[in-house]
Amino acid sequence: MIIQKILIVDDDPNIRMIAQTSIEGLTDWQVLTATTGVEALEVVASQMPDLILLDVRMPEMDGLTALKHLQENPQTTLIPVIFITANVQTHEIEAYIRSGAKGVICKPFDPLALPDHIRSFVQ
Amino acid sequence: MNQAAPATQILIVEDSPTQAYNLKITLESESFQVKVCNSGEEALKFLAEESIDLILTDIIMPGISGYDLCRAIKSDTRIRDIPVILLTTLREEQDIIQGIECGADNFINKPYDPQYLLARIYQVLNVSKRRLSKSGNVEVELMGRSLSVNQNTAQVLDFLVSSFEEYIRSKKLEDLPAEAIDSTSGLAQKAFELSRSQSELRRQTLILQSILTSMVEAVIVADERGNLITLNKAARDIFCNGKQPRSINDLEKLYQADQVTPLPDDKQPYNSAMSGETMDGIELFLPGSGNRLDYWLSCNVSVLKDELGLNKGAVIVFRDVTARKQLEQQVRHFYSMITHELRTPLTAIKGSLRLIEGGLAGDISNKAKDLVTMAVTESDRLIALINDILDITKIESGRLEINVSDLDPTELVRHTVNNMQSLADSASIKIITELNTNGTKVVGDRSRILQVLTNLLGNALKFSPTNSTILIRTLPADSNRLRFEIVDQGPGIAADKLNLLFKPFQQISSTSSHSIGGTGLGLHTCQLLIERQGGAIGVESEIGKGSNFWFELPLAII
């Protein structure tokens, strides 16, 4: 698939900045950001990104709930979602995949390898 | 020998509770109604208010003696007709004289045969009915002494006849053939043993009660209808909660380990026991209520059977494991804390450093680049340390997830080598493999075996000199196991250090003083992981001859 617009969702500004710097420096994708699940749904509705990098633990609405909302909406149900999480136990990762995510990236991640990591899940 | 009318009332006056109890049991077995007074004074008070058909009294008691008691009874017109039997060891003439003088109707030697005692009682009861209450002075001679006794003649006669009878009995015993004596003394011995076994039973009951009271485990015993027979102190502390339960159904229901699902009725401990199931220390939850806090209880049950093997109830034993459960929750909390609170800042630190190192934050000097590279390496080490600690915490608390499947050893080794090839190339180290597995597979958790292989190969790369070779090979360990070996041409390890290698934080530098990066937990983690998968791990090494780190895993059954 061709990625033109990617949405990065994380409540931690440091993580957002690292992921954004990596993607903007290494790809020509347009980067959108959001800090909570609720804000992510708003950005998705108005900007329709090609792919979403979604944190799991966030205030207001967590990543799993946000994914559920996206899946329930016919307009957003096909947007691939990749979780980015500090929950690294096998059963947690398996649960995220079962929930419908295309992939899971564990923190800490290597920002220099991030674009390739994302591509590996959607190509 | 149930000759007595059920209403016949007998008063026992005896200061020894044990003797009084034994006597009471004997009399009650004949349907007598029995009262017990522990002293002569108490007996007199009792007799002033209650009517009694016969009195059995001990002689030597604190306060007034049996003689004095008898004397007081016989001088009281309201009660003088009640027959009194002295329980004594009448042996001396003085005893007989005192017995006659105090007006006793009969006497029985201690220790007595229960049947003989009962016969005497019936005899006295019968005699007292027909005896005329006629008194007057009687002159008697005993052992050369003349006695004037102001008592009922018939009473004196009865008393003397009974003492004569005692004499004949003792005489007969002396004259009897040996086997007859054996049989008589056997009977006495039996009575004595019965009395002994009764007191032993009471002693055992007291011991059992003390044990139950002092136990930290809660013990509940209920009969086959669910009526509670025993709740020891620990059980009352947990279950009573200010109430007085009578039935097993009055006790609160237990919950499953998820703390929200009630245990089904047929799985509650009492019902499990009654249906013959065991619980084997299953841990159940009892939610707090009223003043009581939450409890975690480890439960064991067994069924009470009678001599025919029928279920007559259940014994339930609970061990309070609340403290351990709470500690486990704290460990889980600690785990969660490490996962998030350390991973998140490390993601920012390592991420920033990598972005600078990769030039995405603009150009920097070569010196700065070296420093950043060093910082990246060290942050990687910190991440590895956290991962190792997490693994060890999980393994040691039994929470490590192991997903076993049949695995191709060749693929495992190739995958590891591929991942580390660039590291080997940059250090100019050659990795060669000898994998002759003939299609055999091993059983284990793929990601955990890869973790061990990566760790061992990483160690070999760290300690190998430039232009050396590392050999990875597989070979049969025995008919059930496959052995993986990682053989390096590094400096080797001294024999006295080998046993330290797999202990936590025991990283050793074999030849030089420089520190080689590592967490000091890697080999310990490898050992725990391999052993958790039913395998073994070890090392063979010699200074100057390199090292051979090996591990073995069970072969898959084809």
Interface residues (C-beta under 8 A of the other chain):
Chain A: D12 N14 I15 I18 A19 T21 S22 G25 L26 R57 A86 N87 V88 Q89 T90 H91 K107 P108 F109 D110 P111 L112
Chain B: T339 H340 R343 T344 L346 T347 A348 K350 G351 S352 R354 L355 E357 G358 L360 A361 S379 I383 E401 N403 S447
